[in-house]
Amino acid sequence: MRVSIAPAALTLALGICLACSRAASVQERSVRFANGNVTLAGSLFLPDGAGRHPAVVLFHGSGPQGRDASMARWFAEQGVAALAYDKRGVGESSGDFRRIPFLDLTGDGLAALAFLKARSDIDPRRIGVWGLSQGGWLGPLAASQSREVAFVIAVSGPGVSPGEQMVFLYGNQLRDEGLSESAIADASALRRQVWQYLSTGNGYAEAKAALALARSRPWFQALQAQQDGLFAKSDSEILDNPGLRSSLWFHVELNYDPTGALRKLSVPALFVFGEKDELVPVMKSADIIRANQQDRDFTIKVFPGADHGIYVGGGRSHAPGYLDTMRDWMRAKGIIR
């Protein structure tokens, strides 16, 4: 997603500061692997002990994300080798994540998985993926594309499209500014209508008429002030701009439907949410996951009072039971013993 159009930087995977014991011995090794002509640099955290370990690849949230060493170290302390790497174009990794659809970043994660599979200290049958926020879309997508993925943990991964996720976020921002629910509904409807035209090319006349009418509404000024800046432009600058319509956000990303990946998942998957997440529609996402579960091995956990990063207390600590839930789930699925 592109901040100039839709500020997906607001859905960044939040940095994790884990207040947990460091008693377990963990080895950290710098590694490099490639996906085509892009070289990814990262850190591999290995549990203590000989033999082949289960492993996990950590998928990033949106924006310029480096390797998440804290989360990777926690996995290693549970007995799971973890590979955290700098997103392409960030830190020591080459390439540029801004130049490709975020969906294509699954290829980097699958290259990380292939790197792990080739190692003699990794059990190739027990390599999974973990992702937070945008990574919560990418992890299930990667697992739907590769039979090599043995399990999925998606944290705050929306069950809705990127467009709907951002409409939800913008609606919450308007709510924080004191707009009424009816005004938020009208502003959200306009955003959907304009975005639909920009992403599909359908409904030009309707979008133009809706924009003209909205400019007389009291809530339009608040919409103009939102971070993407789209509605601060003139009608012509919005609707008659080929560059805008051909951007990655409108041309590729906005209407991605994550249910396709959910329906293809054939491995155990844990979906974790925070009840107070203001970036992701949690209950709607959980309902969508349940609707696509059928006979699949899905587990859904919503932590009361937790935010997007599964923090409570203003981001000072993780929700009680969050880390335990992931560890116990991995144990129950035979990933760790």
C-alpha positions in Angstrom: 0.0 0.0 0.0 1.2 3.5 -0.7 1.0 6.2 2.0 0.4 8.9 -0.6 -2.9 7.2 -1.4 -3.8 4.9 1.4 -1.6 5.2 4.5 -1.0 1.5 5.1 2.0 2.6 7.3 -0.7 2.9 9.9 -1.0 -0.9 9.7 2.6 -1.5 10.4 3.5 -4.5 12.5 4.2 -3.0 15.8 7.6 -3.6 17.4 7.4 -6.3 20.0 9.1 -5.9 23.3 8.8 -9.2 25.0 9.0 -9.2 28.8 9.9 -12.9 29.0 12.7 -15.0 30.5 15.9 -15.2 28.6 16.9 -18.4 30.4 16.8 -20.6 27.3 20.1 -20.5 25.4 19.6 -19.1 21.9 22.1 -18.8 19.1 21.8 -15.9 16.7 23.4 -16.1 13.2 23.5 -13.5 10.4 22.2 -15.0 7.2 21.5 -14.0 3.6 19.2 -15.6 1.0 17.9 -14.6 -2.4 14.6 -14.3 -4.2 15.4 -13.7 -7.8 17.8 -10.7 -8.0 16.9 -9.5 -4.5 19.1 -10.4 -1.6 17.5 -10.6 1.8 19.5 -10.2 5.0 18.3 -11.4 8.3 19.0 -13.2 11.6 18.4 -16.8 12.3 17.7 -17.6 15.9 18.4 -21.2 16.8 17.3 -23.1 19.9 19.9 -24.7 22.0 20.6 -28.4 21.4 21.4 -30.7 18.6 19.1 -32.2 16.0 16.6 -30.8 13.6 14.4 -28.0 15.0 11.0 -26.9 13.9 11.2 -23.4 12.4 9.1 -20.3 11.5 9.5 -17.5 9.0 8.4 -14.1 10.2 6.4 -12.0 7.8 6.5 -8.2 8.1 3.7 -5.6 8.6 3.4 -2.9 6.0 5.9 -0.1 5.6 9.7 -0.1 6.0 10.1 -3.0 8.4 13.4 -4.5 9.6 13.9 -7.9 11.1 11.9 -8.5 14.3 14.6 -10.0 16.5 12.5 -9.9 19.7 9.7 -12.1 18.3 12.3 -14.4 16.6 14.2 -14.8 19.9 10.9 -15.7 21.7 10.2 -18.5 19.2 13.7 -19.8 19.6 13.3 -19.9 23.4 10.2 -22.1 22.8 12.3 -24.5 20.7 11.4 -23.1 17.3 14.1 -21.7 15.1 13.0 -18.4 13.7 14.2 -16.4 10.7 13.6 -12.7 10.8 14.8 -10.6 7.9 14.9 -7.0 6.7 12.1 -6.3 4.2 13.5 -5.7 0.7 14.9 -2.2 0.5 15.2 -1.9 4.3 18.3 -2.4 6.4 20.8 -4.7 4.7 18.3 -6.1 2.1 18.4 -5.1 -1.5 15.4 -4.2 -3.7 12.5 -1.9 -2.9 9.2 -3.1 -1.4 7.5 0.0 -2.7 7.9 -1.0 -6.3 5.9 -4.2 -6.1 2.4 -5.1 -4.9 2.6 -6.1 -1.3 1.1 -9.5 -2.2 4.3 -10.3 -4.1 6.2 -10.1 -0.8 5.0 -13.7 -0.2 7.8 -14.7 -2.6 10.5 -13.3 -0.2 9.0 -15.3 2.7 8.8 -18.5 0.7 12.5 -17.9 -0.3 13.2 -17.7 3.4 11.4 -21.0 3.9 13.4 -22.7 1.1 16.6 -21.4 2.8 15.5 -23.0 6.1 14.5 -26.2 4.4 18.0 -26.7 3.0 19.6 -26.5 6.4 20.7 -29.7 8.2 19.6 -28.3 11.6 16.0 -27.6 10.5 13.2 -30.1 10.3 11.8 -29.5 6.7 8.4 -31.0 7.7 7.8 -28.5 10.5 8.4 -25.0 9.0 5.6 -22.5 9.4 4.9 -18.8 9.0 4.0 -16.1 11.5 2.8 -12.6 10.5 1.4 -9.5 12.1 -0.9 -7.0 10.5 -0.1 -7.0 6.8 1.9 -10.1 7.5 -1.4 -11.6 8.7 -2.6 -11.5 5.1 0.8 -12.7 3.7 1.3 -15.7 5.9 -2.0 -17.5 4.9 -1.4 -16.4 1.3 2.1 -18.0 1.3 0.7 -21.2 2.9 -2.0 -21.3 0.2 0.7 -21.1 -2.5 3.2 -23.7 -1.1 2.8 -27.2 0.3 6.0 -26.6 2.2 4.3 -24.5 4.9 3.4 -26.7 7.8 1.5 -24.2 10.0 0.3 -20.6 10.1 0.1 -18.0 12.9 -1.6 -14.8 11.8 -1.8 -11.9 14.3 -4.2 -9.1 13.6 -4.5 -10.3 10.0 -7.7 -8.8 8.5 -10.3 -11.1 7.0 -11.4 -8.2 4.8 -9.8 -6.6 1.8 -7.1 -3.9 2.2 -9.7 -1.4 1.0 -12.2 -2.3 3.7 -9.5 -2.4 6.3 -8.5 1.2 5.5 -12.2 2.3 5.4 -12.5 0.9 8.9 -9.4 2.7 10.0 -10.5 6.0 8.5 -13.9 5.6 10.1 -12.3 5.2 13.5 -10.3 8.4 13.0 -13.4 10.3 12.1 -15.1 8.9 15.2 -12.1 10.1 17.3 -12.7 13.6 16.0 -16.3 13.5 17.2 -18.2 12.9 14.0 -21.6 11.3 14.3 -22.2 7.7 13.2 -24.4 8.9 10.3 -21.6 11.3 9.2 -19.0 8.5 9.4 -21.3 6.2 7.4 -21.8 8.8 4.7 -18.0 9.6 4.5 -17.2 5.9 4.3 -19.7 5.3 1.6 -18.2 8.1 -0.5 -14.7 6.7 0.0 -15.9 3.3 -1.1 -17.6 4.7 -4.2 -14.6 6.8 -5.3 -12.1 4.0 -4.5 -14.3 1.5 -6.5 -14.2 3.7 -9.5 -10.4 4.3 -9.2 -9.8 0.6 -8.9 -12.2 -0.7 -11.5 -12.9 2.1 -13.9 -16.6 1.6 -13.4 -19.1 4.2 -12.1 -17.4 7.5 -13.2 -20.7 9.5 -13.4 -21.9 8.2 -10.1 -18.6 9.0 -8.3 -18.5 12.4 -9.8 -22.1 13.2 -8.7 -21.4 11.8 -5.2 -18.2 14.0 -4.9 -20.1 17.1 -5.9 -22.8 16.5 -3.4 -20.4 15.6 -0.6 -18.5 18.9 -0.8 -21.5 20.6 0.7 -21.7 18.2 3.6 -20.4 19.3 7.1 -18.2 16.1 7.4 -16.4 16.7 4.1 -13.7 18.9 5.6 -12.7 16.2 8.0 -12.5 13.7 5.1 -10.2 16.2 3.3 -7.9 16.4 6.2 -7.3 12.6 6.4 -3.8 11.4 5.8 -4.1 10.1 2.3 -5.0 13.6 1.1 -7.2 12.1 -1.7 -10.2 14.3 -1.0 -8.2 17.4 -0.6 -7.8 17.3 -4.4 -10.3 18.7 -6.9 -12.8 16.3 -8.5 -10.8 16.3 -11.7 -7.6 15.6 -9.9 -9.2 12.6 -8.3 -11.3 11.1 -11.1 -9.4 12.1 -14.3 -5.9 11.1 -13.2 -4.6 8.1 -15.0 -1.5 7.9 -12.7 -3.8 7.6 -9.7 -5.8 4.7 -11.2 -2.7 2.9 -12.3 -1.0 3.0 -8.9 -0.3 -0.3 -7.2 -2.9 0.5 -4.4 -5.8 1.0 -6.8 -4.8 -1.2 -9.6 -3.7 -4.3 -7.6 -3.9 -4.1 -3.8 -7.2 -2.4 -2.7 -9.6 -5.3 -3.7 -7.4 -8.3 -2.7 -9.8 -10.9 -1.2 -8.1 -12.9 1.6 -10.8 -15.5 1.6 -9.3 -17.2 -1.4 -6.2 -18.0 0.6 -8.3 -19.1 3.6 -10.2 -21.6 1.4 -6.9 -23.1 0.2 -5.4 -23.5 3.6 -4.8 -27.2 4.5 -2.5 -26.8 7.5 -3.3 -25.8 11.1 -3.7 -22.1 11.5 -4.0 -19.9 14.6 -5.7 -16.5 14.1 -5.1 -14.0 17.0 -6.8 -10.6 17.4 -7.0 -7.8 19.9 -10.6 -6.8 20.8 -9.7 -3.0 20.8 -7.9 -3.1 17.5 -8.7 0.3 15.8 -7.0 -0.7 12.5 -8.7 -4.0 11.8 -12.5 -4.9 12.0 -11.9 -7.8 14.4 -15.3 -9.3 14.8 -16.0 -9.1 11.1 -12.6 -10.7 10.3 -13.2 -13.5 12.8 -16.7 -14.1 11.3 -15.2 -14.3 7.8 -12.5 -16.8 9.0 -15.2 -19.0 10.7 -17.3 -18.9 7.5 -14.4 -20.2 5.5 -13.3 -22.8 8.1 -15.5 -25.7 7.2 -13.4 -28.8 8.2 -10.1 -26.9 8.3 -8.0 -26.8 11.5 -8.5 -23.1 12.4 -8.2 -21.7 15.9 -9.4 -18.1 16.5 -8.5 -16.2 19.7 -9.6 -12.7 20.5 -7.9 -11.0 23.5 -10.1 -8.7 25.5 -8.9 -5.1 25.8 -5.9 -5.7 23.5 -4.9 -3.4 20.6 -3.5 -4.1 17.1 -0.2 -5.4 18.5 -2.0 -7.5 21.2 -0.9 -5.0 23.8 -2.9 -3.8 26.8 -2.4 -0.8 29.1 -1.5 1.7 26.5 1.0 -0.6 24.8 3.1 -1.3 27.9 2.7 -5.0 27.9 1.2 -7.9 25.9 -2.3 -9.1 26.8 -2.2 -11.8 29.4 -2.0 -15.2 27.8 -1.0 -14.0 24.3 2.4 -15.6 24.2 1.2 -18.7 26.2 -1.6 -19.2 23.6 0.9 -19.4 20.7 3.2 -21.7 22.7 0.4 -24.0 23.8 -1.1 -24.1 20.3 2.3 -25.1 18.8 2.6 -27.8 21.4 -0.9 -29.1 20.8 -0.2 -29.3 17.0 3.0 -31.2 17.6 5.2 -28.4 16.3 7.1 -28.4 19.6 7.2 -31.0 22.3 
